[in-house]
């Protein structure tokens, strides 16, 4: 262990330990009779240490011997800076690993080049595909995305929106929760001029740009197909009654029954909250009725898969006894047995389209100008509904 030097006379051979003071080792120098303790310099926290190593414009200016304003203009390709100076400064900035501060830039320009995304459930394959489309379109245009999951909670959705606005995002893409019936949080941000784009589960009472699935036509095609397979007692397992997608997919179902001269049976129309409990309760009710359905159209693939697995558990053959069809083309529908008939809404394209509508508003400069885009999907007929092959 190295000897301790006296800070007064700088000798070490005359320094002895002399007890403790406030938990610190005390020393005494016999040569000059000086008592002292050694206090270690406080280490900066990790954040401070990190900031110390972040190269700034001032650091580059010192390195090249120019003013900070000259460096700043050179990095922004200003025309009043010579090409030789620009080249030198850019080369030094690369060598010093200079990274522009996005917060400082956003404070100046009032733009962050970041889009906020609020999605009900990231584990849902449909929403995962939508998010992929959003990220692809945004990154291609040089934008970043900030993603929040509402977990199908209206309260969380409101909190997500508040958090996003505190981060000065340039716009919001939102798909509402199954609980959301009040849209005051959306109206508040629209009044501030923030571009808000709806997709899938939209708000009908507010005029915003929106991307719609081909809900009505898709549901009509599915119901037509079930009728073509000889099904006449078709039940529909819907979602919450207030949801836009529930309303529109039911309209397609009703339209198909009407054009095929099949009367509507109210007992075959059930509203659920998409939970497994509510789905199974509904299916049990239908199976115990005097006239059980010969087909079940579920407005989501997840509901259809839960339904089909339950029917198999009860030894009811699909599709021989009851045909099953869904909506959404989740990947799980292809790997279960029998494979699930569904309607592919082209979720990736829905995400891309939402970003395109955002850019339309930003580029036009008229954030009050709204557009509606409907993405046309495709019916995918698989074994869960095929009786006639």
N, C-alpha and C positions, 0 to 999 in steps of 0.2 A: 504494500500500500504506500503511495507517495506521501512524503512528509508535507505537513501543513506549514505554509509560510506566514509569518506575521505581516499583516497588511501595513504596519507602521514602519518597521525596520527592515522588512523583507528577509529576515533570517528564518531558517527552519530548524536549525540544530538546538535552539533554545525554547522551542514551543512544546508545551505539555498540555494534556487534557486536564480540564478543571470542572468536571461535573456537567450538568445540563441546565438550560434555561428555556422554559416554555417548549420543552420537547426537542430542543436543538443542542447539539454538542457544543460545550463552551471550552475555549482554549485560553491559555495565559502564556505570554512571552516573558521569560525570566530575564532577558536582556534589557528590555525597556519597560517591563512591568505593565504590559498592555493586555487587557482582557477583551476577547472578541468571539464571535460566532460566525460560521460560514452560512450565508443564505444563498440557496440555489436560485438561479434565474428562472422565473416562471415560463414554462413552455406555452407557446401560442396553441390555441385549440386547432383541431384539424381543419376547420373551415377557414381560419385565418391563414394557416399554412398553405392551404390550397389557393386562396386568393392571392397570396404573395407570389405564387408562381404563374399566375395568369398574366400573359403578356398583354400590355396595353399599348395604345397609340403613342403614349409618352415614352414607353420603353423603346419603341421603334424609332421615334424622333431622336432620342439620345444616341442610338446606335448609328444612325445615318448622318447625324449632325444637322438636322433640319427642324423646322418648327412643327408642332403637333398639327396645326391646321394644314400645312403642306402635305403631311403624311395622310391625313384624313381625306383630303381632296384627291390625292393620288390613288388611294384605295377605292375611291368612288368613280375613278376614270374621268375626272373633270378635265375639260379641254384646255384650261389655263396652265396645266402641268405638262412639262415636256415628256416625250415618250421614254427618254433615257432615265429621267427621274422616276417615272412610274415603274419602269422595269426594275430599277434598283430597290425601290421601296417594297414592291411586291415580293422580290426575291428574299429580302431581309425578313419580311413578315412570315414567309413560309419557313425560313430557317429558325425563326423564333417561335414558331407554332402559334401565331396570332389567330384568335378566334373572335369575330365580332360579337359584341354583347347584344343579344336579341332584345333584352328588356330596355336598354338604352335606346336602341333603334325604334322600338315600338312607342316609347315615350315621345320621341320626336315626330314620327310619322302617323301616330294613332292607328297603326296597323301592325298586326302580329303575324300575318300569313298563317293563321291557325284557325281551323274550323272545329267547333264543338259538336260532338255526337252524343245523343242521349238515346240509349237502347234499353228495352225492357229486360232482356235476358240474353247474356252473351253465350250461354250454353246451348241455346236453341239454334239448331243448324241453319234455319232460315235467316236469323239475324246475323249469324256468323258470316254467311255468304254476302249479305247486304253490306256488312262492315268491310269485307274484302274489296267489294266494288268501290266503296267510298274511299278507302285508303289508296287504292290504285289510281283513281281519278285525281285525288288531291295531290298525291306525291308527284304524279306526272306534271302537274302544274306548279310544282315547287311549294306546295302547301303542306303543313303538318296537321295532324288531327289530335284532338283531346277527347278521350272516350270516357263516358260515365254510364254506369249500369243502374237502372232504377229498381231492378228486382221486382217489377210489377207493383211498385208502391208509389202512390200519388205523392205522398209526403217526401219520399226520396227524390222523385222527379223534380219537385219544386226546389229542393236543396241543391240538386245537381245543376239546375239552371242558374241559381244564384252564385254558385261556385264558379261556373264558367264565365259569367259576366264580370266577376271580380278579376278575371285573368285577361280581360280586354280581347276576347275572341272576336274575329271578324264576322262570324255568323254561326248559326246553330242549325243542325239537322236533327229533327226529333221524331221519334215514334212513341206515342203515348202508352201508358200502362193500361191494363184492363180495368183499373180502379178509377182512372181519370175521368171526371165529369165536369170539373171546374177548370177553366182555362185563363183565370185572371193572371197567373204568372207569365203566360205567353203574351197576353195583351199588354202587360206592363213593359216588356222588352220591345215589342213592336212599336209602342209609342215613343221609344227612344231611338227608333230608326235602325234597329238591329235586324239584319236579314234572317228570317226564320223559315226553313223549308221543312214541310211535313212529308213523311213517307209511311206507307202502309196504314197504320192506325192514325188517321188524320183528325183534325178538329173541323167540324162542319160550320161552326158559328163564326169563325174568323177567316178573313180572306188572306190566305198566304199561298205562296207557290207550293205545289205538292206533287208527289209522285204516287200514282195509284196502281194497284195491282188490277188485273182484269177480272175483278171479283165476280161480277154478275155473269159475264160470258163463261168464265171458267166453271162456275157452279152449274150453269145451264148445261154445258157440255157433259159434265160428270153425270148429272141426272138423266140426260138423254141416253147416255151409254148404259146406265143401269136399267132403264126402261127397255132398251134394245136387247138386253140380256134376259128379258122376261119378268123383271121385277115390277110389281104394281103397288106394293105396300112399302114405300120407301120412307124410312125415318131419317130425320136430319138432326145431328148432334151439333148444336150451335154454341157460340160463346156467350159472354154477357150481352144482354139485350141492347144496351146503349152503344156498343161498339160499331163503328162504321163498317168494318169487314163483316160483322154478323148480319147487319141489315142488307148489305149488297149481295152477299152469297145466298141469303134467303130469297132475295128477289129473283136471282137466277134459278133457284130451285122451284119457286112458284111458277115462273115463266115456262119452265119445261113441263111441269104437270099440266098447266093450262093448255098448252099447244098439243099435248098428247091426250087431252080429254080425260085426265085422271083427277078425281076430286081431292081437295086438300083435307087431310085428317089432322085436326089440331093436336090430338094426343100423340102424334108422331113427330111433333116439333118440340124440342127440348132445349132450354137455355142452361148453360153450365158456366162455371168460373174457370174452366180448363183444368181443374185439379182432378187427380185420379179418383178421389172419393165421389165427387159429383158426377163424374162420367160413369162409374160403375153403378151408382144408385139409379141413374137414368136407364142404363142398359138392363138392369134387373127388373125395373118397372115395365119395360117393353116386353121382356121375355115372359113375364108372368101375366101379361094381358091375354084376353080371349083371341085377339087377332095380332100376333107378334109380327114385326116387320120381316120382309124377305130381303131387305137391303138396308144398310146404314151408311149414310153420307155424313162424314165428319168434316167440319170446316177447317180442321187443322190435322196435319199428319200425326202429330203426337197423340191427339185424341183417338185417331183411327187405329194407331198401333196398340194403345191401351185397350181399346174395344176388341180388336182382333185377338189379342193374347187372352183376354178374358173369355171370349167365346170358345176358344180352343180348350181352355181350362175346364169349361163346362161341357166339353165333348160335342160342341156344335160345329159342324163342318163349314169351313169357309173355302169356296163360295157356294158349295152345293146347297146348303140350307140358308145361309145368310151371306149376301155379298157385302163387302166393305170397301169404301173408297175414302180418300183423304184429300188434302189440299196443301201444297207447299213443297212437295218433292224432297223431303228430308232423306239423307243418305241411308238412314236406318230402314226406310221403306223398301229398299232394294235387297237388303240382306236377310230380312225375316222371311218366314215360309208360311203361307204363300206370299210372294212379293206384292207390295201394296200399290193398287191403282191410285194415281194422284194427278194433280194439276201442277205443272212446273211454272211458277210465276216469274222465273228468271231473276232470282234474288240479286245476283251479282250486277246485272244491268240496272236494277232498281237503285242500288247504291251509286252506281256511276251517274245515273240520271239525276239523282238528288244533288250531287256536286255540280253538275252542269247547270242546273237551275240556279244554284247559288252564284256561280260565275256570271250567269246571264244578268242577274240583278246588280252585281258589283260592276260589271263592265258597262252596262247601260247607264249606270249612275242614278237610275230611278228605282229606289228600293221599295217603292209602293206598287210598282208594276208587277203583277203576279201572273204565273203561268201554271197550267195543270198538264201533266204528262202521264199517260197511261201506258204501262208496259204490257204488251200482249204476250201471254204465256202459251203453254202447249199441254194438251191432255196426254197423259202417259198411261196406257192401258196395260195392266199386269194381271197376274193370276188371281188376286183376291176378289176380282169381280167377273172373271171370265167363265161363263157357263157354256157359251157357244164358241167352240174353237174350230 
